[in-house]
Amino acid sequence: MNGVVLISGSGSNLQSIINSADKISLTIQCVISNKANAYGIERATKANIPNRIVDHRLFESREEFDLALMSEIDEHQPSIVILAGFMRVLTDVFIEKYQGRMLNIHPSLLPKYPGLNTHQQAIDAGDTLHGTSVHFVTRALDGGPVVAQKEVKINPEESIETLAAKILKQEHVLYPEVIRWYTQGKLKLLNETTAILDGQVI
């Protein structure tokens, strides 16, 4: 199955997807970043994957940026759009176009802690468990149906840095697995609140 990956930063989840591409039946047609200095672009280049920069700062509005981004994506006609550390809030027009074939990974046990600074929020709340979630992207910010999660324990002496590292390790396992479910036709979005896996509501 053909896919496009959107990134904003170091691209560690992108790397885990690249490393697993054959096992998960995915051909990455293009990696697109909204930041020119994103290290993920170098990862894509090293893997001989076409890549593009669509710098959001060059557009006057979120809508104009999303239209430019859609134009780049549509050149490849992907069956799946994968958000891998893509730090932009997308417009409804963008989401509606790719809904049902767009996945995101978020560093919390959704519905807890949508948005930013999830590790700090979990520590401040005194949580003993934290984790990561893969979900379908819908118009609700980090609110689409959750497909799968991985938990980690928060130790009493935990820092944001150590917790983030633990979460990333789990993300690198979880995301390729969920993508494989999708590429094999096992995972589908039923509606904005429901996903199915192997014919069963998740």
C-alpha positions in Angstrom: 0.0 0.0 0.0 1.2 3.5 -0.8 1.5 6.2 1.8 2.7 9.7 2.6 4.2 10.6 6.0 3.9 14.0 7.5 6.5 15.2 10.0 7.8 18.3 11.9 10.8 17.1 13.8 13.4 14.4 14.4 11.5 11.7 12.6 12.1 8.9 15.1 8.7 7.4 14.4 9.3 7.9 10.7 12.5 5.8 11.1 10.6 3.0 12.8 8.1 3.0 9.9 10.9 3.0 7.3 12.6 0.1 9.1 9.4 -1.8 9.2 8.1 -0.9 5.7 8.5 -4.4 4.1 6.9 -6.2 7.1 3.9 -3.8 7.1 3.3 -3.8 3.3 3.9 0.0 3.1 5.6 1.9 0.3 6.4 5.4 1.5 6.0 7.6 -1.6 6.9 10.9 0.1 7.8 12.4 3.4 6.6 16.0 3.9 7.7 18.4 6.6 6.4 21.8 7.5 9.9 22.6 8.9 13.0 22.8 6.7 15.4 21.8 9.5 13.5 18.7 10.5 16.0 15.8 10.9 13.3 13.5 9.6 14.0 14.9 6.1 17.6 13.7 6.3 16.2 10.3 7.4 14.0 10.1 4.3 16.9 11.2 2.1 19.2 8.5 3.5 16.4 5.9 2.8 16.0 7.2 -0.8 12.5 8.4 -0.1 11.3 11.5 -2.0 10.7 14.4 0.4 9.3 17.9 0.4 9.2 21.0 2.6 5.9 22.9 2.8 6.8 25.7 5.3 3.7 26.9 7.1 5.4 30.2 7.7 5.2 31.1 4.1 1.4 31.1 4.1 -0.9 33.8 5.4 -3.5 31.4 6.8 -3.9 27.9 8.1 -6.3 27.3 5.2 -3.7 28.3 2.6 -1.1 26.1 4.1 -3.4 23.1 4.2 -4.4 23.6 0.5 -0.7 23.6 -0.4 -0.1 20.5 1.7 -3.0 18.7 0.1 -1.7 19.6 -3.3 1.7 17.9 -2.5 0.0 14.9 -1.0 -2.4 14.4 -3.9 0.5 14.2 -6.3 1.1 10.7 -4.8 -2.5 9.6 -4.4 -1.7 7.8 -1.2 -4.0 5.1 0.3 -2.8 6.2 3.8 -1.6 9.5 5.3 0.5 9.0 8.4 1.1 11.8 10.9 4.4 11.1 12.6 5.2 14.0 14.9 3.4 16.5 12.6 2.8 19.5 14.9 0.1 21.3 13.1 -3.6 21.6 13.9 -5.3 20.7 10.6 -8.4 22.4 9.1 -11.7 20.6 8.7 -11.3 20.7 4.9 -8.0 18.8 5.2 -9.3 16.3 7.7 -12.5 15.6 5.8 -10.6 14.9 2.6 -8.4 12.2 4.2 -10.6 11.0 7.0 -10.7 7.3 7.2 -7.2 6.9 5.8 -5.3 9.2 8.2 -3.6 8.0 11.4 -1.8 9.9 14.2 0.2 8.8 17.2 -0.2 10.9 20.4 2.0 10.7 23.5 -0.7 10.0 26.1 -3.4 7.5 27.0 -6.2 9.2 25.2 -8.7 10.6 26.0 -6.3 11.9 28.7 -4.2 14.8 27.8 -4.9 15.8 24.2 -2.7 18.6 22.9 0.8 19.5 24.1 3.0 18.9 27.2 1.4 15.5 27.9 4.4 14.2 29.9 4.4 17.2 32.2 0.7 16.9 32.7 0.9 13.3 33.6 3.7 13.9 36.1 1.9 16.9 37.6 -1.3 14.9 38.1 0.6 12.3 40.0 -0.3 9.6 37.5 1.3 6.2 37.9 0.6 5.2 34.3 1.2 7.1 31.1 1.5 5.9 27.5 0.9 6.5 23.8 -2.2 6.1 21.6 -2.7 5.6 17.8 -5.9 7.0 16.6 -7.8 7.9 13.4 -7.7 11.7 12.8 -11.1 13.4 12.9 -12.2 17.0 13.4 -11.9 16.7 17.2 -8.3 17.5 18.2 -6.7 14.2 19.3 -10.3 13.0 19.6 -10.7 10.4 16.8 -11.3 6.7 17.6 -8.4 5.2 19.5 -7.1 2.1 17.8 -4.4 0.9 20.2 -2.4 2.0 23.2 0.8 1.1 25.0 1.3 1.9 28.7 4.4 2.7 30.7 4.8 3.1 34.5 5.7 6.5 35.9 8.4 6.1 38.6 8.5 8.5 41.6 11.7 10.0 40.4 10.6 10.3 36.7 11.6 13.4 34.7 10.0 14.6 31.5 13.0 13.4 29.6 13.1 9.9 31.0 9.3 9.5 30.6 9.5 10.8 27.0 12.2 8.3 26.2 10.1 5.5 27.6 7.1 6.6 25.6 9.1 6.9 22.3 10.3 3.3 22.7 6.8 2.1 22.9 5.7 4.3 20.0 8.3 2.7 17.7 6.7 -0.7 18.3 3.1 0.4 18.3 2.8 2.6 15.3 4.2 0.2 12.6 1.9 -2.5 14.0 -1.2 -0.4 13.7 -0.2 0.7 10.2 0.2 -3.0 9.3 -3.4 -3.6 10.4 -4.5 -0.8 8.0 -2.5 -1.9 5.0 -3.8 -5.5 5.4 -7.4 -4.2 5.4 -8.1 -5.3 8.9 -8.5 -1.7 10.3 -11.2 0.7 9.2 -12.9 3.9 10.4 -16.6 3.3 10.6 -17.5 6.9 11.6 -16.1 9.8 13.6 -16.4 8.0 16.8 -16.0 4.3 15.9 -13.2 2.2 14.3 -13.3 -1.6 13.6 -10.5 -4.1 13.7 -11.1 -7.6 12.1 -14.8 -6.7 11.8 -15.2 -5.9 15.5 -15.8 -2.5 17.1 -12.7 -1.4 19.0 
